[in-house]
């Protein structure tokens, strides 16, 4: 599941400042940790250098005999219930130095050593190092300085510490599974290193024969579970034959070590109890939603087997399965109304709408400042209802004929108009309709005879034009402009 909206790879974190039995996880590649659960799985060690285990989120003491609440303790030789006679203490002080610096041997730590402590007497620029007999460095080798931390070396954990204002130190509980050599990398005068550890003693009995050792089983441990099937163990330990005291396992032959005995215990089913799942996401982020979870009455009938029962079998009050959540009011929000029609009716245009700032239940309208301006929906949008029709020639009605009798002319208006009625210059001239045409009026009197006087009709003002454009050859114009057309 995501943590603060992101996904990480987690690993256990057991550093300082955390409860020993809480599940603390460190995000790989990052420098932060978080408590993922208030309690780890029952039976988890409280810390790496202790037999104590976590039960119901609390650290419970475990004796060295692996029995919960036992008072059994290790002696100075790390023998459970021993009397400290199977090892001897080695202590010393090393203050040799090299004029030009470099690595120098401090002390050799034999295999099986326990309670190892190496510490400088004063803060210096020198560094404690650790290597094997084959010159394989485990800590601070090859002139490379390691960060202070825990090192798993020779079957035990070495804790390398280098505080800013305290002397450097190296400690381990042991026992070690190989011979080790403590070195010092000298960069200035050696002010001194104190060391102490306990090494196993090879005992001998009467005469020259060594004391014998044999494997034995300890008493049965407590049952690991109170119901639904736990387990009991009989740990195998190494004992002296002469006094039956427990010694370190390396005294006995590892090839002849018998396996630990194990048997089932407390196999009866556990009492019914409620299983409560995690809450689901709230159905709404505000204005009151609902969330739910799974609640079952279950009974554990085996180490990894459960059965679901009717809720009446669980005697305690049933936990709720649904509840209200996110009851806080939602902030005002933008509510857009319907779009208007596109204007104009053709070609590119715009349509508009009104956007209101309203309460989440739409019952109240607020000033626009109450809503976030950057989230406001658009109030104008481009649109088009298709291409507009092209401009066209529009003609008026024909006027009166210019002649009261016979042939004349009549005119009309011709305009190029857009689809909106505006004047335009985009009509094709080839399709322009004529604005003038010939017309003829019915005459009331008889035509002028040849014997009558030849004269121009008084009302005709364009006789000079008739002569100019050589229309006298036409009967109508010759009659109307008789005098002007004489001799032509």
VEXLUM-830059 format. One record per residue (C-alpha): residue number from 1; x, y, z. Coordinates in steps of 0.1 Angstrom, whole numbers, plus 5000, padded with zeros to 4 digits. Example, Ala and Ser with C-alpha at 12.3 -4.5 7.8 and 13.67 -1.06 7.14 Angstrom:
2
+-----+------+-------+------+
| num | east | north |   up |
+-----+------+-------+------+
|   1 | 5123 |  4955 | 5078 |
|   2 | 5137 |  4989 | 5071 |
+-----+------+-------+------+
END
This chain:
488
+-----+------+-------+------+
| num | east | north |   up |
+-----+------+-------+------+
|   1 | 5000 |  5000 | 5000 |
|   2 | 5012 |  5036 | 4993 |
|   3 | 5029 |  5057 | 5020 |
|   4 | 5021 |  5094 | 5016 |
|   5 | 5010 |  5088 | 4980 |
|   6 | 5042 |  5069 | 4970 |
|   7 | 5054 |  5033 | 4969 |
|   8 | 5087 |  5022 | 4986 |
|   9 | 5108 |  4991 | 4992 |
|  10 | 5109 |  4986 | 5029 |
|  11 | 5134 |  4968 | 5051 |
|  12 | 5134 |  4963 | 5089 |
|  13 | 5148 |  4992 | 5110 |
|  14 | 5162 |  4984 | 5145 |
|  15 | 5182 |  5016 | 5151 |
|  16 | 5180 |  5038 | 5181 |
|  17 | 5150 |  5058 | 5192 |
|  18 | 5124 |  5032 | 5184 |
|  19 | 5103 |  5008 | 5205 |
|  20 | 5120 |  4973 | 5203 |
|  21 | 5088 |  4954 | 5196 |
|  22 | 5072 |  4979 | 5171 |
|  23 | 5075 |  4972 | 5134 |
|  24 | 5097 |  5000 | 5121 |
|  25 | 5106 |  5000 | 5084 |
|  26 | 5133 |  5019 | 5066 |
|  27 | 5127 |  5030 | 5030 |
|  28 | 5154 |  5017 | 5008 |
|  29 | 5174 |  5044 | 4992 |
|  30 | 5160 |  5071 | 5015 |
|  31 | 5170 |  5083 | 5050 |
|  32 | 5137 |  5080 | 5068 |
|  33 | 5119 |  5052 | 5086 |
|  34 | 5083 |  5049 | 5099 |
|  35 | 5064 |  5027 | 5123 |
|  36 | 5042 |  5004 | 5101 |
|  37 | 5026 |  4985 | 5130 |
|  38 | 5026 |  4989 | 5168 |
|  39 | 5037 |  4953 | 5173 |
|  40 | 5059 |  4927 | 5154 |
|  41 | 5049 |  4890 | 5150 |
|  42 | 5051 |  4872 | 5184 |
|  43 | 5084 |  4854 | 5188 |
|  44 | 5105 |  4881 | 5171 |
|  45 | 5138 |  4888 | 5189 |
|  46 | 5137 |  4922 | 5207 |
|  47 | 5173 |  4929 | 5194 |
|  48 | 5200 |  4910 | 5176 |
|  49 | 5222 |  4904 | 5207 |
|  50 | 5195 |  4891 | 5230 |
|  51 | 5173 |  4860 | 5234 |
|  52 | 5144 |  4881 | 5246 |
|  53 | 5113 |  4880 | 5224 |
|  54 | 5083 |  4902 | 5216 |
|  55 | 5049 |  4891 | 5227 |
|  56 | 5018 |  4913 | 5221 |
|  57 | 5042 |  4942 | 5214 |
|  58 | 5062 |  4939 | 5246 |
|  59 | 5097 |  4926 | 5251 |
|  60 | 5096 |  4895 | 5273 |
|  61 | 5127 |  4880 | 5290 |
|  62 | 5140 |  4846 | 5277 |
|  63 | 5166 |  4827 | 5296 |
|  64 | 5197 |  4812 | 5280 |
|  65 | 5179 |  4779 | 5281 |
|  66 | 5153 |  4794 | 5256 |
|  67 | 5125 |  4792 | 5282 |
|  68 | 5103 |  4823 | 5285 |
|  69 | 5107 |  4840 | 5319 |
|  70 | 5136 |  4816 | 5329 |
|  71 | 5163 |  4829 | 5352 |
|  72 | 5189 |  4808 | 5335 |
|  73 | 5219 |  4830 | 5327 |
|  74 | 5251 |  4826 | 5307 |
|  75 | 5284 |  4827 | 5326 |
|  76 | 5314 |  4848 | 5315 |
|  77 | 5322 |  4820 | 5291 |
|  78 | 5287 |  4822 | 5275 |
|  79 | 5278 |  4788 | 5289 |
|  80 | 5242 |  4786 | 5300 |
|  81 | 5241 |  4779 | 5337 |
|  82 | 5279 |  4775 | 5338 |
|  83 | 5302 |  4785 | 5366 |
|  84 | 5328 |  4804 | 5345 |
|  85 | 5353 |  4776 | 5346 |
|  86 | 5354 |  4767 | 5309 |
|  87 | 5373 |  4798 | 5298 |
|  88 | 5400 |  4822 | 5309 |
|  89 | 5402 |  4860 | 5306 |
|  90 | 5428 |  4876 | 5284 |
|  91 | 5436 |  4913 | 5290 |
|  92 | 5463 |  4936 | 5278 |
|  93 | 5474 |  4970 | 5268 |
|  94 | 5491 |  4977 | 5235 |
|  95 | 5510 |  5010 | 5230 |
|  96 | 5536 |  5002 | 5203 |
|  97 | 5539 |  5026 | 5174 |
|  98 | 5555 |  5030 | 5140 |
|  99 | 5574 |  5061 | 5130 |
| 100 | 5560 |  5062 | 5094 |
| 101 | 5525 |  5048 | 5102 |
| 102 | 5508 |  5017 | 5087 |
| 103 | 5491 |  4985 | 5099 |
| 104 | 5504 |  4969 | 5131 |
| 105 | 5492 |  4938 | 5149 |
| 106 | 5476 |  4944 | 5183 |
| 107 | 5465 |  4909 | 5195 |
| 108 | 5452 |  4876 | 5182 |
| 109 | 5417 |  4864 | 5192 |
| 110 | 5415 |  4826 | 5192 |
| 111 | 5385 |  4807 | 5179 |
| 112 | 5357 |  4803 | 5204 |
| 113 | 5365 |  4836 | 5222 |
| 114 | 5336 |  4855 | 5239 |
| 115 | 5329 |  4889 | 5254 |
| 116 | 5355 |  4907 | 5231 |
| 117 | 5362 |  4943 | 5239 |
| 118 | 5389 |  4964 | 5220 |
| 119 | 5391 |  5001 | 5228 |
| 120 | 5414 |  5031 | 5224 |
| 121 | 5423 |  5049 | 5256 |
| 122 | 5420 |  5084 | 5239 |
| 123 | 5406 |  5100 | 5207 |
| 124 | 5431 |  5098 | 5179 |
| 125 | 5434 |  5097 | 5141 |
| 126 | 5443 |  5060 | 5143 |
| 127 | 5418 |  5032 | 5133 |
| 128 | 5411 |  4998 | 5147 |
| 129 | 5411 |  4970 | 5120 |
| 130 | 5401 |  4934 | 5120 |
| 131 | 5413 |  4906 | 5097 |
| 132 | 5415 |  4868 | 5093 |
| 133 | 5446 |  4846 | 5096 |
| 134 | 5447 |  4846 | 5058 |
| 135 | 5450 |  4884 | 5058 |
| 136 | 5414 |  4890 | 5046 |
| 137 | 5403 |  4923 | 5062 |
| 138 | 5368 |  4925 | 5076 |
| 139 | 5369 |  4960 | 5090 |
| 140 | 5390 |  4991 | 5078 |
| 141 | 5413 |  4972 | 5054 |
| 142 | 5433 |  4984 | 5025 |
| 143 | 5436 |  5019 | 5039 |
| 144 | 5398 |  5022 | 5035 |
| 145 | 5378 |  5034 | 5065 |
| 146 | 5344 |  5019 | 5070 |
| 147 | 5314 |  5037 | 5085 |
| 148 | 5307 |  5027 | 5121 |
| 149 | 5281 |  4999 | 5121 |
| 150 | 5275 |  4962 | 5129 |
| 151 | 5297 |  4937 | 5110 |
| 152 | 5287 |  4900 | 5109 |
| 153 | 5321 |  4883 | 5111 |
| 154 | 5333 |  4848 | 5122 |
| 155 | 5298 |  4837 | 5134 |
| 156 | 5291 |  4867 | 5156 |
| 157 | 5283 |  4904 | 5154 |
| 158 | 5311 |  4929 | 5158 |
| 159 | 5299 |  4964 | 5168 |
| 160 | 5323 |  4991 | 5154 |
| 161 | 5318 |  5025 | 5171 |
| 162 | 5336 |  5057 | 5163 |
| 163 | 5319 |  5086 | 5182 |
| 164 | 5330 |  5122 | 5174 |
| 165 | 5342 |  5129 | 5209 |
| 166 | 5349 |  5095 | 5224 |
| 167 | 5376 |  5068 | 5217 |
| 168 | 5370 |  5042 | 5190 |
| 169 | 5359 |  5007 | 5201 |
| 170 | 5351 |  4972 | 5187 |
| 171 | 5329 |  4948 | 5207 |
| 172 | 5314 |  4913 | 5201 |
| 173 | 5296 |  4887 | 5223 |
| 174 | 5311 |  4857 | 5205 |
| 175 | 5318 |  4829 | 5203 |
| 176 | 5340 |  4834 | 5172 |
| 177 | 5341 |  4806 | 5146 |
| 178 | 5377 |  4813 | 5135 |
| 179 | 5409 |  4828 | 5146 |
| 180 | 5410 |  4866 | 5142 |
| 181 | 5437 |  4893 | 5144 |
| 182 | 5431 |  4928 | 5157 |
| 183 | 5452 |  4954 | 5138 |
| 184 | 5457 |  4992 | 5142 |
| 185 | 5461 |  5016 | 5112 |
| 186 | 5486 |  5041 | 5126 |
| 187 | 5484 |  5077 | 5113 |
| 188 | 5499 |  5093 | 5144 |
| 189 | 5515 |  5082 | 5177 |
| 190 | 5496 |  5053 | 5193 |
| 191 | 5483 |  5065 | 5227 |
| 192 | 5473 |  5029 | 5237 |
| 193 | 5447 |  5002 | 5231 |
| 194 | 5431 |  4981 | 5258 |
| 195 | 5417 |  4947 | 5250 |
| 196 | 5401 |  4919 | 5268 |
| 197 | 5382 |  4887 | 5259 |
| 198 | 5376 |  4852 | 5273 |
| 199 | 5391 |  4821 | 5255 |
| 200 | 5379 |  4785 | 5260 |
| 201 | 5400 |  4762 | 5282 |
| 202 | 5410 |  4727 | 5271 |
| 203 | 5404 |  4708 | 5303 |
| 204 | 5421 |  4675 | 5311 |
| 205 | 5410 |  4649 | 5337 |
| 206 | 5430 |  4625 | 5357 |
| 207 | 5462 |  4613 | 5341 |
| 208 | 5468 |  4623 | 5305 |
| 209 | 5433 |  4615 | 5292 |
| 210 | 5411 |  4644 | 5282 |
| 211 | 5377 |  4648 | 5298 |
| 212 | 5349 |  4634 | 5276 |
| 213 | 5319 |  4654 | 5263 |
| 214 | 5286 |  4642 | 5251 |
| 215 | 5253 |  4656 | 5236 |
| 216 | 5223 |  4658 | 5259 |
| 217 | 5187 |  4671 | 5256 |
| 218 | 5174 |  4699 | 5278 |
| 219 | 5139 |  4696 | 5294 |
| 220 | 5109 |  4704 | 5272 |
| 221 | 5104 |  4741 | 5266 |
| 222 | 5072 |  4758 | 5272 |
| 223 | 5045 |  4754 | 5245 |
| 224 | 5048 |  4781 | 5219 |
| 225 | 5010 |  4787 | 5218 |
| 226 | 4983 |  4785 | 5243 |
| 227 | 4958 |  4769 | 5219 |
| 228 | 4952 |  4757 | 5183 |
| 229 | 4984 |  4737 | 5183 |
| 230 | 5018 |  4749 | 5195 |
| 231 | 5051 |  4732 | 5197 |
| 232 | 5076 |  4722 | 5224 |
| 233 | 5113 |  4717 | 5218 |
| 234 | 5141 |  4699 | 5235 |
| 235 | 5173 |  4718 | 5228 |
| 236 | 5205 |  4698 | 5223 |
| 237 | 5235 |  4709 | 5245 |
| 238 | 5270 |  4697 | 5250 |
| 239 | 5279 |  4685 | 5286 |
| 240 | 5310 |  4673 | 5304 |
| 241 | 5309 |  4636 | 5313 |
| 242 | 5326 |  4641 | 5347 |
| 243 | 5302 |  4667 | 5362 |
| 244 | 5274 |  4671 | 5336 |
| 245 | 5280 |  4708 | 5333 |
| 246 | 5270 |  4725 | 5301 |
| 247 | 5298 |  4737 | 5279 |
| 248 | 5301 |  4753 | 5245 |
| 249 | 5290 |  4732 | 5216 |
| 250 | 5324 |  4731 | 5200 |
| 251 | 5336 |  4706 | 5227 |
| 252 | 5313 |  4679 | 5213 |
| 253 | 5316 |  4662 | 5179 |
| 254 | 5293 |  4681 | 5155 |
| 255 | 5288 |  4650 | 5133 |
| 256 | 5272 |  4631 | 5162 |
| 257 | 5249 |  4659 | 5173 |
| 258 | 5213 |  4645 | 5176 |
| 259 | 5185 |  4667 | 5163 |
| 260 | 5163 |  4688 | 5186 |
| 261 | 5131 |  4670 | 5197 |
| 262 | 5098 |  4686 | 5189 |
| 263 | 5062 |  4677 | 5198 |
| 264 | 5028 |  4693 | 5194 |
| 265 | 5010 |  4708 | 5225 |
| 266 | 4978 |  4727 | 5233 |
| 267 | 4960 |  4714 | 5203 |
| 268 | 4925 |  4724 | 5214 |
| 269 | 4908 |  4752 | 5194 |
| 270 | 4912 |  4787 | 5206 |
| 271 | 4882 |  4806 | 5219 |
| 272 | 4862 |  4825 | 5192 |
| 273 | 4873 |  4861 | 5186 |
| 274 | 4865 |  4889 | 5163 |
| 275 | 4885 |  4894 | 5131 |
| 276 | 4885 |  4931 | 5121 |
| 277 | 4897 |  4941 | 5087 |
| 278 | 4910 |  4974 | 5076 |
| 279 | 4886 |  5003 | 5069 |
| 280 | 4879 |  5009 | 5032 |
| 281 | 4884 |  5043 | 5016 |
| 282 | 4857 |  5068 | 5024 |
| 283 | 4831 |  5070 | 4997 |
| 284 | 4833 |  5108 | 4996 |
| 285 | 4861 |  5132 | 5004 |
| 286 | 4838 |  5157 | 5020 |
| 287 | 4801 |  5164 | 5029 |
| 288 | 4798 |  5130 | 5047 |
| 289 | 4806 |  5096 | 5032 |
| 290 | 4807 |  5061 | 5044 |
| 291 | 4834 |  5035 | 5050 |
| 292 | 4832 |  4998 | 5058 |
| 293 | 4853 |  4970 | 5070 |
| 294 | 4850 |  4932 | 5073 |
| 295 | 4840 |  4919 | 5108 |
| 296 | 4840 |  4881 | 5113 |
| 297 | 4837 |  4858 | 5142 |
| 298 | 4865 |  4833 | 5138 |
| 299 | 4881 |  4805 | 5158 |
| 300 | 4917 |  4793 | 5153 |
| 301 | 4917 |  4755 | 5151 |
| 302 | 4953 |  4750 | 5140 |
| 303 | 4986 |  4768 | 5136 |
| 304 | 4976 |  4781 | 5102 |
| 305 | 4939 |  4772 | 5100 |
| 306 | 4908 |  4792 | 5111 |
| 307 | 4871 |  4787 | 5108 |
| 308 | 4843 |  4813 | 5105 |
| 309 | 4815 |  4810 | 5130 |
| 310 | 4781 |  4827 | 5135 |
| 311 | 4785 |  4860 | 5152 |
| 312 | 4766 |  4847 | 5183 |
| 313 | 4796 |  4826 | 5192 |
| 314 | 4817 |  4857 | 5199 |
| 315 | 4807 |  4868 | 5234 |
| 316 | 4821 |  4904 | 5233 |
| 317 | 4802 |  4932 | 5216 |
| 318 | 4804 |  4931 | 5178 |
| 319 | 4826 |  4959 | 5163 |
| 320 | 4808 |  4982 | 5139 |
| 321 | 4811 |  4974 | 5102 |
| 322 | 4801 |  5008 | 5088 |
| 323 | 4806 |  5044 | 5099 |
| 324 | 4803 |  5079 | 5086 |
| 325 | 4835 |  5096 | 5075 |
| 326 | 4847 |  5130 | 5060 |
| 327 | 4818 |  5149 | 5075 |
| 328 | 4834 |  5183 | 5069 |
| 329 | 4817 |  5205 | 5043 |
| 330 | 4831 |  5205 | 5008 |
| 331 | 4845 |  5238 | 4995 |
| 332 | 4824 |  5259 | 4970 |
| 333 | 4827 |  5247 | 4935 |
| 334 | 4822 |  5260 | 4899 |
| 335 | 4789 |  5250 | 4883 |
| 336 | 4786 |  5258 | 4846 |
| 337 | 4752 |  5265 | 4830 |
| 338 | 4742 |  5254 | 4794 |
| 339 | 4760 |  5268 | 4764 |
| 340 | 4743 |  5295 | 4743 |
| 341 | 4737 |  5290 | 4706 |
| 342 | 4766 |  5297 | 4683 |
| 343 | 4767 |  5332 | 4669 |
| 344 | 4768 |  5341 | 4641 |
| 345 | 4747 |  5315 | 4623 |
| 346 | 4774 |  5305 | 4599 |
| 347 | 4812 |  5306 | 4597 |
| 348 | 4835 |  5308 | 4628 |
| 349 | 4820 |  5322 | 4659 |
| 350 | 4816 |  5317 | 4697 |
| 351 | 4791 |  5303 | 4721 |
| 352 | 4790 |  5315 | 4757 |
| 353 | 4778 |  5302 | 4791 |
| 354 | 4775 |  5314 | 4827 |
| 355 | 4797 |  5298 | 4854 |
| 356 | 4785 |  5302 | 4890 |
| 357 | 4803 |  5296 | 4923 |
| 358 | 4779 |  5275 | 4944 |
| 359 | 4779 |  5253 | 4975 |
| 360 | 4785 |  5216 | 4971 |
| 361 | 4748 |  5209 | 4976 |
| 362 | 4740 |  5236 | 4950 |
| 363 | 4717 |  5254 | 4974 |
| 364 | 4738 |  5286 | 4978 |
| 365 | 4755 |  5309 | 4953 |
| 366 | 4787 |  5326 | 4965 |
| 367 | 4808 |  5355 | 4950 |
| 368 | 4833 |  5342 | 4925 |
| 369 | 4861 |  5350 | 4949 |
| 370 | 4850 |  5320 | 4970 |
| 371 | 4860 |  5296 | 4943 |
| 372 | 4895 |  5290 | 4930 |
| 373 | 4900 |  5310 | 4898 |
| 374 | 4925 |  5286 | 4883 |
| 375 | 4899 |  5258 | 4884 |
| 376 | 4871 |  5279 | 4867 |
| 377 | 4857 |  5262 | 4836 |
| 378 | 4858 |  5283 | 4803 |
| 379 | 4829 |  5307 | 4797 |
| 380 | 4835 |  5310 | 4759 |
| 381 | 4842 |  5284 | 4732 |
| 382 | 4848 |  5286 | 4695 |
| 383 | 4822 |  5271 | 4672 |
| 384 | 4810 |  5270 | 4636 |
| 385 | 4776 |  5262 | 4621 |
| 386 | 4791 |  5256 | 4586 |
| 387 | 4803 |  5278 | 4558 |
| 388 | 4783 |  5310 | 4551 |
| 389 | 4766 |  5314 | 4516 |
| 390 | 4786 |  5336 | 4492 |
| 391 | 4775 |  5372 | 4483 |
| 392 | 4749 |  5374 | 4455 |
| 393 | 4735 |  5399 | 4431 |
| 394 | 4701 |  5413 | 4443 |
| 395 | 4679 |  5432 | 4418 |
| 396 | 4651 |  5457 | 4424 |
| 397 | 4619 |  5461 | 4405 |
| 398 | 4620 |  5476 | 4370 |
| 399 | 4611 |  5513 | 4368 |
| 400 | 4587 |  5530 | 4344 |
| 401 | 4593 |  5530 | 4307 |
| 402 | 4611 |  5562 | 4296 |
| 403 | 4587 |  5565 | 4266 |
| 404 | 4550 |  5573 | 4269 |
| 405 | 4544 |  5560 | 4234 |
| 406 | 4564 |  5534 | 4216 |
| 407 | 4599 |  5521 | 4225 |
| 408 | 4618 |  5534 | 4255 |
| 409 | 4640 |  5523 | 4283 |
| 410 | 4635 |  5512 | 4319 |
| 411 | 4661 |  5507 | 4347 |
| 412 | 4663 |  5489 | 4380 |
| 413 | 4688 |  5487 | 4410 |
| 414 | 4714 |  5458 | 4410 |
| 415 | 4734 |  5453 | 4443 |
| 416 | 4760 |  5428 | 4455 |
| 417 | 4749 |  5419 | 4490 |
| 418 | 4763 |  5394 | 4517 |
| 419 | 4741 |  5369 | 4535 |
| 420 | 4737 |  5395 | 4562 |
| 421 | 4725 |  5422 | 4538 |
| 422 | 4758 |  5442 | 4538 |
| 423 | 4772 |  5456 | 4506 |
| 424 | 4800 |  5435 | 4491 |
| 425 | 4825 |  5435 | 4463 |
| 426 | 4828 |  5398 | 4460 |
| 427 | 4800 |  5390 | 4435 |
| 428 | 4813 |  5377 | 4401 |
| 429 | 4809 |  5404 | 4374 |
| 430 | 4801 |  5377 | 4348 |
| 431 | 4768 |  5369 | 4366 |
| 432 | 4757 |  5406 | 4372 |
| 433 | 4721 |  5410 | 4360 |
| 434 | 4714 |  5439 | 4336 |
| 435 | 4703 |  5472 | 4352 |
| 436 | 4686 |  5486 | 4320 |
| 437 | 4663 |  5471 | 4293 |
| 438 | 4642 |  5483 | 4263 |
| 439 | 4605 |  5488 | 4268 |
| 440 | 4575 |  5498 | 4247 |
| 441 | 4545 |  5519 | 4257 |
| 442 | 4512 |  5518 | 4239 |
| 443 | 4505 |  5550 | 4219 |
| 444 | 4471 |  5567 | 4222 |
| 445 | 4473 |  5589 | 4190 |
| 446 | 4481 |  5579 | 4154 |
| 447 | 4516 |  5581 | 4142 |
| 448 | 4527 |  5614 | 4126 |
| 449 | 4522 |  5613 | 4089 |
| 450 | 4547 |  5623 | 4063 |
| 451 | 4527 |  5654 | 4056 |
| 452 | 4528 |  5667 | 4092 |
| 453 | 4556 |  5690 | 4103 |
| 454 | 4588 |  5671 | 4112 |
| 455 | 4598 |  5680 | 4148 |
| 456 | 4614 |  5665 | 4179 |
| 457 | 4591 |  5654 | 4206 |
| 458 | 4594 |  5681 | 4233 |
| 459 | 4596 |  5657 | 4262 |
| 460 | 4625 |  5637 | 4247 |
| 461 | 4657 |  5652 | 4260 |
| 462 | 4681 |  5627 | 4246 |
| 463 | 4677 |  5634 | 4208 |
| 464 | 4713 |  5647 | 4206 |
| 465 | 4724 |  5614 | 4221 |
| 466 | 4703 |  5595 | 4195 |
| 467 | 4722 |  5614 | 4168 |
| 468 | 4755 |  5609 | 4185 |
| 469 | 4751 |  5571 | 4188 |
| 470 | 4736 |  5568 | 4153 |
| 471 | 4702 |  5555 | 4164 |
| 472 | 4684 |  5576 | 4137 |
| 473 | 4682 |  5546 | 4115 |
| 474 | 4658 |  5530 | 4139 |
| 475 | 4621 |  5539 | 4133 |
| 476 | 4613 |  5546 | 4169 |
| 477 | 4642 |  5570 | 4175 |
| 478 | 4638 |  5586 | 4141 |
| 479 | 4601 |  5593 | 4148 |
| 480 | 4608 |  5607 | 4183 |
| 481 | 4637 |  5629 | 4170 |
| 482 | 4624 |  5636 | 4135 |
| 483 | 4639 |  5671 | 4133 |
| 484 | 4673 |  5660 | 4147 |
| 485 | 4675 |  5630 | 4124 |
| 486 | 4666 |  5649 | 4092 |
| 487 | 4693 |  5645 | 4067 |
| 488 | 4709 |  5616 | 4086 |
+-----+------+-------+------+
END
